Amino acid sequence: MRCPFCGNVDTQVKDSRPAEDHAAIRRRRFCPGCGGRFTTYERVQLRDLVVIKTSGKREEFDRGKLERSIRISMQKRPIEPERIDQMISGIVRRLESMGDTDVPSKKIGEIVMESLARIDTVAYVRFASVYKNFQAADDFESFVHELRPPASEQ
């Protein structure tokens, strides 16, 4: 593994342990060239996924991009980081097991929203506001209104 600090290809593994509920291996590494320490993760990848954007553009699936958007929606929410990692791994496994390497971005957004709705409604609304491209407060109001059961059911 190449050192991200000096580019040395001769780095050493100092510690390995399971991560993300045993779905990945976390490795602490050391570079004898510059003394830098860094972490890598090793995960099983069933297939290379390609995201089909709404514009028709094709883009390689980026787990990091998915993770960043989910973590932004969950900022300052009382959710354990391990739970978020498990959710992300579950979403990726679900995408990889769909059978097709081409995945529409809309499908990814739906799966993320479904997962967020089960964990935290505030994160769900935050993600939806970007995913559904809310433009005004009325958009939030109508979306949240759809989440609430009618008064007769409360």
LINRARA-V554662 format. One record per run of one state. SS is the DSSP state (hx for helix, st for strand, lp for the rest). FROM is the first residue (numbers start at 0). LEN is the number of residues. If there is no record, write none. Layout:
# LINRARA-V554662
SS_FROM_LEN / SS_FROM_LEN
This chain:
# LINRARA-V554662
lp_0_10 / st_10_9 / lp_19_4 / st_23_8 / lp_31_5 / st_36_7 / lp_43_6 / st_49_3 / lp_52_5 / st_57_3 / lp_60_2 / hx_62_11 / lp_73_7 / hx_80_16 / lp_96_5 / st_101_3 / hx_104_15 / lp_119_1 / hx_120_11 / lp_131_5 / hx_136_11 / lp_147_3 / hx_150_3 / lp_153_1
